[in-house]
Amino acid sequence: MKKAVIALATLALAIPLFAAPETWKNVPLIDTKCEPKVKADPDAHPRSCALMCAPSGYGILTADGTYLKFDNAGNQKALAALKASKKTDHIRATVTGEREGDTIKVQTLSLD
């Protein structure tokens, strides 16, 4: 019985250590190379440029102006979504994932 209580207490303490997924809705999707240039007006950044700059990776610009980069899986999801999109600019996305510093481990990504 004592071992079971200790095991449950250890598990309860460990749960907060795991990051809970966050969701960022309707945020600008920008390539990393162009982020400094387009930060003031991200909606004017064309899809064609985002595709051309794909090797630099992607990320989002949050409401407070913070740029969060994607992990490799997120970069692949962003590139696939951009290739499938017909939008020419005003590229916005909804992203779900775990934030680690200035990087998001992307679980889901969809263009808005």
The 8 nearest C-alpha neighbors of each residue, nearest first, counted from 0:
[[1, 3, 2, 4, 5, 6, 7, 8],
 [0, 2, 4, 3, 5, 6, 7, 8],
 [3, 1, 5, 0, 4, 6, 7, 8],
 [2, 4, 6, 0, 1, 5, 7, 8],
 [5, 3, 7, 1, 6, 2, 8, 0],
 [4, 6, 8, 2, 3, 7, 9, 1],
 [5, 7, 3, 9, 4, 8, 2, 10],
 [8, 6, 10, 4, 9, 5, 11, 3],
 [7, 9, 11, 5, 10, 6, 4, 12],
 [10, 8, 6, 12, 7, 11, 5, 13],
 [9, 11, 7, 13, 12, 8, 6, 14],
 [12, 10, 8, 9, 13, 14, 7, 15],
 [11, 13, 9, 10, 14, 8, 15, 16],
 [12, 14, 10, 16, 11, 15, 9, 17],
 [13, 15, 16, 11, 12, 17, 10, 18],
 [16, 14, 17, 13, 12, 18, 11, 19],
 [17, 15, 14, 13, 18, 12, 19, 11],
 [16, 18, 15, 14, 19, 13, 20, 97],
 [19, 17, 97, 16, 20, 15, 98, 99],
 [18, 20, 17, 97, 21, 96, 15, 98],
 [21, 19, 97, 96, 95, 18, 22, 98],
 [20, 22, 96, 95, 97, 19, 23, 98],
 [21, 23, 95, 94, 24, 96, 20, 93],
 [22, 24, 94, 93, 95, 26, 21, 25],
 [25, 23, 93, 26, 22, 92, 94, 91],
 [24, 26, 92, 93, 91, 111, 27, 23],
 [25, 27, 91, 92, 24, 60, 59, 61],
 [28, 26, 91, 59, 60, 90, 29, 41],
 [29, 27, 59, 91, 90, 58, 92, 26],
 [30, 28, 58, 57, 59, 34, 27, 31],
 [29, 31, 57, 49, 32, 56, 33, 34],
 [30, 32, 34, 57, 55, 56, 33, 29],
 [31, 33, 30, 55, 34, 52, 35, 56],
 [34, 32, 36, 31, 35, 30, 37, 29],
 [33, 35, 31, 37, 36, 38, 32, 29],
 [34, 36, 38, 33, 37, 32, 31, 39],
 [37, 35, 33, 34, 38, 39, 32, 40],
 [38, 36, 41, 34, 40, 39, 35, 33],
 [37, 39, 41, 40, 35, 34, 36, 60],
 [38, 40, 37, 41, 36, 35, 42, 64],
 [41, 39, 37, 38, 42, 43, 44, 36],
 [42, 40, 37, 43, 44, 38, 39, 27],
 [41, 43, 89, 44, 40, 88, 90, 27],
 [42, 44, 41, 40, 88, 89, 45, 37],
 [45, 43, 41, 42, 88, 37, 46, 89],
 [46, 44, 88, 47, 48, 87, 43, 49],
 [45, 47, 49, 87, 88, 48, 50, 44],
 [46, 48, 50, 45, 49, 51, 87, 88],
 [49, 47, 51, 50, 46, 45, 52, 44],
 [48, 50, 46, 52, 47, 30, 51, 53],
 [51, 49, 53, 47, 48, 52, 46, 81],
 [50, 52, 48, 49, 53, 47, 54, 46],
 [51, 53, 49, 50, 54, 55, 48, 30],
 [52, 54, 50, 55, 56, 51, 49, 30],
 [55, 53, 56, 52, 51, 30, 57, 50],
 [56, 54, 53, 31, 32, 52, 30, 57],
 [57, 55, 53, 54, 31, 74, 30, 58],
 [58, 56, 30, 31, 74, 29, 69, 68],
 [57, 59, 68, 69, 67, 29, 28, 30],
 [58, 60, 28, 67, 27, 66, 29, 61],
 [59, 61, 66, 27, 65, 64, 26, 67],
 [62, 60, 65, 64, 63, 59, 26, 66],
 [61, 63, 64, 60, 65, 26, 23, 27],
 [62, 64, 61, 65, 60, 66, 26, 67],
 [65, 63, 61, 62, 60, 66, 38, 39],
 [64, 66, 61, 60, 63, 67, 62, 59],
 [67, 65, 60, 59, 61, 64, 68, 58],
 [66, 68, 101, 58, 102, 59, 65, 60],
 [69, 67, 58, 102, 57, 103, 101, 66],
 [70, 68, 103, 73, 58, 102, 74, 57],
 [69, 71, 73, 104, 72, 103, 74, 102],
 [72, 70, 74, 73, 75, 69, 56, 104],
 [73, 71, 75, 74, 70, 76, 105, 104],
 [74, 72, 105, 76, 69, 70, 75, 71],
 [75, 73, 71, 77, 72, 76, 57, 56],
 [74, 76, 78, 72, 73, 77, 79, 71],
 [77, 75, 73, 79, 74, 78, 80, 72],
 [78, 76, 74, 80, 75, 79, 73, 81],
 [77, 79, 81, 75, 80, 76, 82, 74],
 [78, 80, 82, 76, 77, 81, 75, 83],
 [81, 79, 77, 83, 78, 82, 84, 76],
 [82, 80, 84, 78, 83, 79, 77, 46],
 [81, 83, 79, 80, 84, 78, 50, 85],
 [84, 82, 80, 81, 79, 85, 78, 86],
 [83, 85, 81, 86, 82, 80, 110, 87],
 [84, 86, 87, 83, 82, 81, 46, 88],
 [87, 85, 84, 88, 46, 90, 89, 81],
 [86, 88, 46, 45, 85, 47, 89, 90],
 [87, 89, 45, 90, 46, 86, 44, 43],
 [90, 88, 42, 43, 91, 44, 87, 41],
 [91, 89, 88, 28, 27, 42, 92, 46],
 [92, 90, 27, 26, 28, 25, 111, 110],
 [93, 91, 110, 111, 25, 26, 109, 28],
 [92, 94, 24, 25, 109, 23, 108, 110],
 [93, 95, 108, 23, 22, 107, 92, 24],
 [96, 94, 22, 107, 21, 106, 105, 20],
 [97, 95, 105, 20, 106, 104, 21, 103],
 [96, 98, 20, 104, 103, 21, 18, 19],
 [97, 99, 103, 102, 100, 104, 96, 101],
 [98, 100, 102, 101, 103, 97, 104, 18],
 [99, 101, 102, 98, 103, 67, 68, 97],
 [100, 102, 67, 99, 68, 103, 98, 66],
 [103, 101, 68, 99, 67, 69, 100, 98],
 [104, 102, 98, 69, 105, 97, 96, 70],
 [103, 105, 97, 70, 96, 98, 69, 106],
 [106, 104, 96, 73, 103, 107, 95, 69],
 [105, 107, 96, 95, 104, 108, 73, 94],
 [108, 106, 95, 94, 105, 96, 109, 73],
 [107, 109, 94, 93, 95, 76, 92, 110],
 [110, 108, 93, 92, 111, 94, 107, 80],
 [109, 111, 92, 91, 93, 80, 108, 90],
 [110, 92, 91, 25, 109, 93, 90, 24]]
